[in-house]
Amino acid sequence: MTVTLEITDGLATITLARPRAHNALDVETKTALRQAIEKVAGDRTVRAVLLAAEGKNFCVGQDLGDHVAELRKSPEHAMDTVADHYNPVIRALAGIEVPVIAAVRGACVGAGLGIALTADIRIASQNATFATAFAGIGLASDSGLSHHLVSMLGSSRATGLLMLGDRIDAAQALDWGLVHRVAEDADFDSTAVDLARRLADGPTEAFRRIKDLVGAGADGLSDALDREYDAQRHLGATADHAAAVEAFLDKRTPEFSGR
């Protein structure tokens, strides 16, 4: 089981459960995550949602082993996962009416970052790091990152993170407003659960309205997802992307040809 779901007293906890793979997103995990989110969204007893992860890292993004198999088999369809999996996951997560809290420990990268930024509130451990990683393998962005990063950070910082791929630590993420709170590593799990429980026990209808109001001030996610899919579909068929993925798997520095 790559994703678990537990609902207790109005609090739904969705947990990524591939710790040995650093919670990388293969097809099974993406499918299970979507199913868990959709189940929670349709459950009127749920008053808050906690997104968590087993192991040292929240999520390192797409499982590149899974992805390279698709590239080798059918390059023109390798990026179909954006439309088939990532966009539905992000839309379903964004559509949850109650508060969603992401508890981010360790690495939060690529689509993992997109998932975390779709939550309403993020709490990070002191050892958390955040990065986009797409340009490093010849891609642009997906999972709503072009929307959320610009909305939260402005176009300059968003472009820098997407193009340069720099990792930022928890302190910088807090300073930039990507996370709401940083917790001591030793207290991280209990702090995240306490915050989620506080929201699950709070004024649910008021929280629904707050989400509506905040969302109306930052619309455009659906269009961003469609644009990202178009970009990823194009870039997924380039020589640079294929070469970079192969280099990553071989633990080599990629050489980009511009094709």
N, C-alpha and C positions, 0 to 999 in steps of 0.2 A: 504494500500500500504506500503510494508516494505522497498522498495528501490525506490528512485526517480531519474530521469534523466532530466537534463536541459542543453540545448546547446544554448549558446549565443555568437555570434561573435567569433566563433572558439574555445570557451572554453566549454568543457563538464564537468558538475558537477554531479557526481554520489554520492548520499547521502544515507547512511544507516538510515532507519527511523523507528526503534523500540526503541525509547528512554526509554519507561517504562521497557523494558527487557534489557536495557543497550546494545542494538543492538546485542544481542545474535543471533547466526545463526541457525535458524530452516530451514526446507526444503524449505518453501516458500521464505525465504530471500535468501538462497543460489541460488535457481533457478532464482529469480528476479535479483540478482547481476550478475550472469553469463549472463543473457539476456541483461542487460544494458551494460556490458563490451563488449559483442560481437557486439551490435549495434554501439557503439562508435568506435570499431576497424574497422568496415566496412564503416564508414562515413569519406569521404575524406575532408570534410569541417572542421573536428575537428583538431585543432593544439596543444591542450594540454588538459589534463584530471586532474580534481581535485577530489580526493576521500575524502569525508567528512562524518560527522555523526551528527544526531540530539541528543540533550541531553548532559548529563555530561560526557559520556564515548564514546570512539571511537568504541570499540567492545570487548566484554568479551569472544569471541570465541564461540564454539559449545553451542547450547541451550541444557543443560543437561536434562531438562524435556523431550524434544523431543527425545533425545538419549536414555534415560532410557526406554522409551516406546518401542523403537526398540529392546533394549537388552532383555526386558521381552518377547517380541513377538518372536524374532528370533535372538539369540545371535550370531549365525554363520554368519548372514548377517548385523549385526548392524554397522559394519565398512565399508560396501559397499559405504557409503556416501563419503568416501575418494576418491574412484575411480569415483563415479557418480557425485559428486558435487565439492569437494575441488580441486582435480587435474584439472578439466576443468576450474574452476575459475582462478586458478593461471596461468595455461598455456595461457588462453585468456588474462589475465592482462599483463603477460610478453610479449605477442605477439603484444601489442599495439605499433605502430611505433613512436608515438609522446610522448613528456614528460608526465609522470604521477607523480602527487604530492599527497602525503597522508597528510592530516591535522589531527593530533592526539591530541585529548583532553582527559584527564582522563585516564581510564584504556584501555590498549591495550594488550590483552591476547590471548594466544593460536593461533587459526586460525586467529584471528584478527591481531595478530602480524605478522603472515605469509603473510597476505594480505598487510599490511603496508610495510613490508620489500621488497615486490615485486615491489612497486613503485620505481621510479627513485630517488625521493627526498622526504624526510620527514621533516615536520615542526611540532614541538611539542609545546603545551602550557606548562606553568610553572608547572601545576599540573599533567602533564602526567606521567603515570607509565607503565612499560613494564615488561611482564613476559611470560614464556612459559606454565606453569601449567600442562603439560601432565603427568609428572611422579607422580604428586600428586594424580592422579586417575589411576595409573598403566598403563599408555601408554607411547609411545616414542615421536614421533613428526609427524606432517604432514604439509600440506600447504607450503612446500618448506623450512621449518625452518632449517632442517639439512644442507641444501645447503647454505642458506643466512647467517646464523649465523657463520658458519665456514668461509665463504668467507669474511665477514665483520669484524669478531672478532678474528679469529684463533681458533684452535681446543680446547685449554684449556678453554677459556672463554665460548665458545659455549657449551662445555660439562658441565661446571658448571651451566650455565643457564638452560640447559635441565634437568640435574639430580637433582639439588637443588631447582629449581623453584623460586629462589629469585627474588623479584621485584626490578627493578632499576628505579630511578627517571629521570626526564628530564635532569638534569645537568649531571648525569653519562652517560646517553645515548648520550648526545652531546660529552662528553669527549671520549667515546669509538667509536664514529663515526657512531652510529646507526641513528642519526638524523642530518640534515644539519643545523637547526636553532631552537632556542627556543624563543618563543614570549611571551610577557606579556599576562596574561590571558585576560585582558580588551581589548587588541588589536588583539587577536588571529585570529578571523574570518577575519578581514580586512587585516591582514598581509598575511594570507594564500591565500586569493583571489587575493591580489596584486601580490604575487609571481606567482600564476598560470596565471594571466593575462599577466605578463611580459613574461612568456614562450610562451603563446598563441600568443603573438605579436612578438615573436622572429623569428630567422632563422630556420624554420621548417625542411627543408632538412638537414641543418647542425646538428640539434638535432637528426634527424633520424640516421645519420651517427655516431654521438657520441654514441648513444645507441647501435648500431651494434658493434662498437669498444670495448666499455666497456663490452658488453655481451660476446664477443669472449674471453675476458680475464678471464671470470668466468663461463665457460660452465659446463655442468653436471646437470642442474636443472631437466631435464626430467628423468634421471636415479635416481636422488634423490627422485623425486615424486613416482616413481615405487617402490623403496626400502621402502619408508615410508608407502606406502599402504600395502605392504607385512607385515611389522612390526605391523601396526595398526590392520590389519585383524586378525593376530595371537593374539595380546595382548587384543583385544576387546572381545575375547572369554574366557579370564582367570577369575578365581574366584576373584582375587585381584581387577581387574577392576570393575566387577559387584558389589562387596562389597563396594568399594570406592565410586562409584556413588550413591549407596543407602545411604551411610553414609553422603555424601555431601547433598543430598536432605533432610536428617533427621537432618542436622546441627550437625553431630557427627564427631569426629576425626576418620579417617579410620584406621583399623588394617589390615596390609598386612600379608598374610600367605605364600607368595612366590609361590603360585599356580595360 
